[in-house]
Amino acid sequence: MPRRWPFLWVAPFFIGFAVFMLLPVCLSLAYALTDYSVLEAPVFIGLDNFREMFHDATLRRAVSNTAVYALATVVLSSCVSVLTAVLIERASASKALAPLAGLTRVVVFAPTLVPVVAAALAWLWTLNTQKGPVNAVTSPILALVGQAPIDWLGSSSWAMASVVLVSLWGVGTYVVIYGAAIRGVPAALYEAATIDGCSSWGRFVHVTLPMISPAIVLNVVMSLIWSLQAFAVPLVMTRGGPGDATLTFAMHVYNNAFVFSRMGYACALAWVQFMVTLALVALVLRLSRGLVYARGA
């Protein structure tokens, strides 16, 4: 076999990577230094796009919203997915509850197979103030205490909370990863903890959490990256409203690129988003050192 044949086999990947990934990345960096409206030739303006960010009030609101969304999403999804995985695995250990545990695992994971836009549209109807099933249940209860129905997506007080809660719809992937990690915890550790007098909560805190800490870091990093790129759900459900209450950084990039035809400024924003995400992921990985159990270390 000629020595060049292996390179021919992998050539389609590298060609696709260069054309659809590397080239757009390089072009975006070049456009970030220009005033580019897509319809006209780009004009070089240096770092003016980056300087403009310091005076962009809408950007400050988008950064604030994204920070709130990311923090709430990472914390809530981590807590919900860990507890769900623990309950499922404990039920799996029981012969009577094992079939129910398997069904629960499927039900929890199934929403991750639904396209994001379809899920957002479903939740948009579910949280509809007038005809949504959520208000159909809660409105009579609120009426008893003299409260009006909650405007889940039309109120600046509730819109972000609603979008965050919808994000919990897709924790099935995390639950599967945590479940696999929990099944890998040696039973001898639980037995030793029981002999030492640890309660169920003590075994969870002192055995389960340390042993699944690598999976926790992995899921936190993935959740952080996805939450900082939140776009489809708030776009479909609220369009960033009301009053920019759910406008995220990614939506601000989109608006500048395709609504305001400011592709150069949008590229600059995208590069800032990338660098901030990279820095936060590096910070999480750095802080996790010494807290993550490494088997065999």
N, C-alpha and C positions, 0 to 999 in steps of 0.2 A: 504494500500500500504506500503510495507516495506520501511524503511527510506533510504535504500541503492539504491533504484530504480532511484531516480533523478541523482545520480552519474553515474549510468550505462548509462543513456541517454546522458550525456555530456562527457562520457569517450572517444568516438571516436575523438572528437575535441582535447581533451588534449593529447591523444596518438599521433594523427597526428602532433600536435604542438611540442611535445617533440621529435618525430623522425625526422621531416622534418625542424624544425626551431631551437629548443633549442640545440639539439645535434650537428648540423653543426656549430652553433655559438660557442659552447664550443670547438669543434675540431679546428675551425679556430684560436681561441685564443691560443690554445696549439701549433698549427703548426707555428704561428707567432714567436715563440721562438725557432724554429728549422730550420735546413737546410734540406729541404724536396723537392725532385724532383719527387714525386709521384711513380716513378718506383723503388725507393729504400726506405729503412726504414728511417724515420726522425732522424736527429742527433741534439741533444739539443745544441744551441749556445747562449742562453740567449737573450740579447738585441741587438745582432749584426745586425739583420735585420733593427732595428729602427735606429741604428747609421749609417748604410749604406745610408739611405735616405738623409743625409746631404751632401753626395758626389755624388748623382745621378743627373747628368746634365739633363737627359731625364725627370726625375721627376719634376725638376724645370720648364721645358718647359711645361709639362702637367699641372702643377698647374697654371701657367700663362695663358695658353689657357682656362682652366676651369673657372678661375676667370673672364676672359673677356667674355666668353660665358654666364656664369651665370648672370653677371651684365647686359649685353645687353638683354638677354632673359627675365629676370624679369622685367626690365624697359619697354621694348617694348611691351611685352605681356600684362602688366598691363595697359599701356596707350591705346593700341589698343582695348583691351577687354572692358574697361570702356566706351570708346567713342562709340564703336559699340553697347553696351547694351543701352546706353542713346539714341542713334539714333533710335534703334529698338523700345524702349518703347515709345518714343515720337510719332513715326509713328503709333504705336498701338492705341494711344489715338485718332487718326483721323479715322473716319469711312471710308474715301476714301482710306487711306493708310494701314488700318488694315490687309487686305489680303496679301499685299506685305510685311508687317512686319512679318507676320507669316511665309511666304515663306523664307524670309531672315534669320529668326531664324533657320529654318531647314537647309538651305544651310550652315550657319556658323557652326552648330553643327555636320553636317554630316561627315566632315573630321576626327572627333575624333573616328568614328566607323571603320575607315580604319586601318588595322594593320600597325605598325610603319615601318616594313621592306618594305611592299608594297608601302607605301607612299614615303619612301626614294628612292626606285627604280624608282618610277614615277618621282620624282624630279631630279634624276640622269639623266634621259632621257630628261626632260624638260630643264635642264641647260647645256645639251651637247653643246660643242662649235661648232661642225660642223653641226649637224642635229637637235638640240634642237629648239623648237618653240620660246623660249625667244630670242635667237640670230637671228633667222629668222626675227624677228621684229626689233630688235635693230641694227643689223649689217648694213643695208642700211642707217640708220640714222647716225651711227658713221662714215660710209664711206664718208658722205658728208663733215665731218669736218676733214677727213684724219686720223681717228682712226681705229685701228684694232679691230676685234671682241673681246669681253671680254671673257677670259678664266675663267669662274666662279669657277670651281673646281680645275683647274690645276695651278692657280696662287696663290702664298702665300699671295698676297694682297687682293684677293677676296674670297678665300676659306672659311675663318672663317665667313665673312659677309654672304656668301651664306648659310652656315649651320645655322646661327642665323635666317635668314629670313625664312628658311624652318620650324624652330621651331614655327613660328607664324601660321603655318598651323593648329595647334591643340588648338587654343584659344577658341574653341566652348564651352568647359566645363566652363571656366571662364565667358564667356558671359552669359550663362544660370544662373549661380550663381548671377552675378551682376544684371541681369534682375529681378530675384526674389526679390533681395534686394531693387531695385528701386521701384518695385510695392508695397513694404511694407512701403514706405515713406508716411506719412500722407499728404493728399492734402491740409490740413489746413496750413501746414508750407509753401507750395508754395504760397498759397493765401496771407498769412501774409507778405512774402517776397516781393510779387508784390505790395502790398499796401504800403510797406516801400520804394518802388522805385527801387527794385533790377531788373537788367536786366536778360536776360536768362543766361548769363555767371555768374552773381552774384548768381542766384538761384542754379546753378550747384556747384559753389565753396562753398557757405555758407549753403546750404541745402542738396543737393544730396550727395556730398562727405562725410560730417560728418555722415550722416545717414547710409551710406553704408560702413562706415569704418571697421566694423567687417568682412564684406565679403572681403574687400580689404586685410586685414591682413591674412585671411584664404587663399586667392588665392596667395598672395605673398609667404607665407610659402610653399604652395604646389609647386609653380613654382620654388622656390629656391631649394627644395629637388630634384625635377626632373632634374633641370639643372645641379646640382652638380653630378648627376649620368648619365649624357649624355653619351650614348654609341652607340646605334643602328644606329642613323642617321649619325654621322660622320664615323662610321665603314663602312657602306654601301656606302656612297657617296664619301668619300675621303681616306678611310683606314688610317686616321690620317695625311695624307700628304696635300700638298706637303712639304717635308722636316719637318715633325712634326708640320706643321702650324695649324692643327686641332686635334692634339693628345690630348685627354682628360685624366683626372685622371683615370676614369673607364677603358679606353682602355689600359692605362699603367698597371693597375692591371691585365687585361685579358692577355696582352702580356706576362707578367712575369709568370702567372699561366699556360697558355696553349701553348705559343709559345716557351718560354725559359725554360719551366719546372722548374720554381723556385716558387713552391707553397708556401713555407714558407715565402719568401719575399712578395709574392702577398697577403698573409693573413695579414701580418703586414701593408701593404699599405691599405688594406680594412679596418682595424681597425682605422687607422689614418683618412681615409675618413669618417668613421662613426662618430668619435669624432669631427672632424671639422664641419660636417653637424649639429650635435647636438648642438655644441657651437654657430653656426651661427643662427640656428632657435631660440635658447634661447635668443640670442642678439636681434633678430628682435622682439620677443615677449616682451622683456624687454623695448625696445625703443618705442614700440607701446602703452605702458601704459600712460594714460593721453591724448592720441591722438585718442583713439577709443571710440566712443559713445556707452554706454551701456544703453539700454532702461530700465527704471525703477530704474536706479542708482541715 
